[in-house]
């Protein structure tokens, strides 16, 4: 109080309140081969800064091609990895968590049952996304890598149980925000797990024929995506950009 009985501020001024932490967002991807978690903090300028990440090979799709079901061993490995993810998420307290599952859970007769158990035990609610959604998300994830001057771009998402191929116009994708336009897309049931378990792979000299047949299958899928033949000239003249993505590329 001053001599007139009025309050006055201290020399240091009012103490600021606690700084508010920038919001954190979490994304969790349960694939046929990998379980991956990424958490990012939103900065004042709208950009994102990765603050935590987790990746583990779980081979959830092991044996799926032959049984049509997720095996007990595969579910056990995936459950342990998801439990570790749940702990990291709890520690960081993100304001939003997005969890997606892909080919293994799409194809397995007990895929949804497994995810129901995960939600009940760990509080992680997964959405099984379609192959088309996978293609769209791979385009969105690679958008910053596209060369604007390229007339066309092919984005290949090589997963554990399937491969998605998308044709896009880079300039259109870069100007579209969170809903990238895709000229055409396609999928084929070829992935690192399915190939590793392919009992038809021979040894010796016959392996060359097996490999050539595999290349033909992939090439036929590419050709069906948006009538790819008309892009051959763009490829020959260097007017096309190719990007491959997913955990398989980072592990090879």
N, C-alpha and C positions, 0 to 999 in steps of 0.2 A: 504494500500500500504506500502511496505517496502522502505528503502532508495534507492533501485535500481529501484523503480517504479513498482515492481512486486506485484501482489496480493498474499495474504497468507490466509490460513484457520484460522478461529477463534479457540480458545481453545476447544470449545465444538464440533467442527467438523460440518459437514453439517447436517442440521435438517432432520430427516427421514420424508418421506411423510406419509399421513394418512394410517393407517393399513387397509388392504383390508379384508372385512368381509367374513368369510367362506360362501360358497353357501348354500342356504336353498331350500329344496324340500317339496312340499305339496301333500298330497293324501287325496281325499275326496270320501267317500263311502256312497251312498244313497241307503239304504236297505228298505225292506218291513216294518221293525219296527224301525230301528235307522238311524240317520244321524250322521256320524262320520268324523271328520277332524283330520289329524295328520300332523305336520310339523317338519322336522328334518334338522339339520345342519350337513354338511359333514366336518369331522375333517381332519387334515393333514395326518393322518395315514389311511384314507379311511373309518373309522368307522362313524356311525351316532349317533347324540345326539338329542333327542326329545326336541324341544324348545317351542312347543305350541300344544295344543290339544283341541278338542271340541266334545261333544257327547250329543245328545238329542233324546229322544223317540218321533217319529213323527207318527208312525203307518200309513205309506203311503198306506199300503195294506188293510186298514180297509174297509170292505164291498166288496172288489174286487172279492172274490170267488162267491158272489151272483149276482153281477151286471156286472162284466167284465170290469169295469171302475174305475179310481181313483175318489174318491168323492171330492166335493168342500172343505169340511172340512179338509180332509187328505192333499190335495194339499196346502191348506192354512198353515197348521202346518209345512209342509216340506219347503214351500217357506220362512217362517220366519226363520227357522233354517239355510237354505242355505244363506239367507241374512246376518246372523251373521257370517257365515263361510267366505263369500266374504269380509266382513270388516276385519276379522283377516288376510286373505290372502293379502289384500291390504296393511295392516300395516307392514307385514313381508317382502313383496316383494320377494317371492321365485323365483328362476330362472326357475322352471318347476312346473306345476300343473297337476296332473292326477285326473280325476273325473270319477267314474264308478257308474252305476246304475244296480240293479240286478232284482230279480224275479218280484217285483211289476210293474216295468216299462216294463219288458219283456212281462208280461201277459196282461196288461191293454191296451185297444183299444186306449186310449188317453194318454198313457205313453210318447210317443215321443213328442206329442203336448205340454205336460207339460214341458218337458226338453227344448224344443225350446223356450218357454217363459222364462225359467230360464236363458238360454244363452243370450237372447235379453236384459233382464232386469239387470242381475247380472254379465254377462260376464263369466259365468261358463259353459264350454262346456263338456257335459257328453257323455260317451260311454256306451251303454247298452251291457253288457257282457253276454256271454252264461253261462249255468250251468257248462259246461266243464272248461271254464275260471275261474269260481268261485272255482272249485275244485283245479285247478292248483295254483291259488293264495293262497288258504288256506294251501296247502302243502308248498309253498314257505315261507309263514308267520310263519309256525310252524317248519321249518327246524332246527333251532337252539335248539329246544326242543327234537329232536329225539335222542334216545339212539342208538349209532352206533352199539353196540353189538347185538341188537335185529335183528332177521332175517327178520321180517316183522313189519309193523306198519299200523294201521288204523287211519286215520284222519277224524273226523266227524265235518263238518261245519254246525252248527244248526242255521238257519236263521229265519226270520219272516215268509217267504212264502215257503221256500224249505229247504231241508237238503241234502248236498252233502257228499258222502262217498268215500274216496280214500284209496287204498292199495298201499303201497310203500315199497321199500327196503331202510332202513335208510342210509346205507353206500353209496348207489348210489346217493341219494338225497343230502347228505352232500358234495359230490364231484362234483356236477353238476353245481354249480353256480346259475344263474338266470333262468335256464330252467330245473326244476326238473323232472326227469322221473317218470311217474306214471304207475304202473303195471296194474291197472284197477280202474275205478271209476263208480259211479252211482249217481242218484238223485231221490228224491221222494218229492211230493208236500205237505210236512208236515213241519210246522213251528209254532212259538209261536203265530203268528197272526191268521193263519188258524185254529189252534186248539182252540183258545179262541173263535172263531166265529162259531165253528162246532155245528150246531143246533141238530145234532144227539146225542150229549152227554147227556145221561139220568141222572136222580137222583136216589138215593137209591141203592137197591141191584143190579139193572141192570147196574150200573156204572162200576162194576167189569168186566162184560162181554165186555163192550165198551172199557175199558182199555186194556184188553187182546187182543182184535181185533186190537187195535192200535199197540201194541207190535208186533203182528204177521205181520202187514204190514211193519213195519220197518225191522224186521228180514228177511222178504222175499226180501227186497231191498238189504240188506247186503249180503244175500246168492247169489244174482245175480251178485254181483260185483266180477269178477274174480274167480268164482266158490269157494266161501269162505269156503266150507266144508273142503277142504284140509288143511286149516289153524287151524282146531280145535285142533290138537295135539300140534301145536306151542303155542296156547293159554293155553292149559292145563299144559304145561311144562314151562310156563313163558318166552317164547322166542318171544313174540309179545308185542309191545308197542301200547297203545291206547291214542289218544289225541282228546279232543273235543275243539272246538274254536268257536268264534263269540261273538257278543254282548249278545246273549241270556245267555251264560254261565256266563258272568260277572254280569248279572242282577238278576239271580236266587238266 
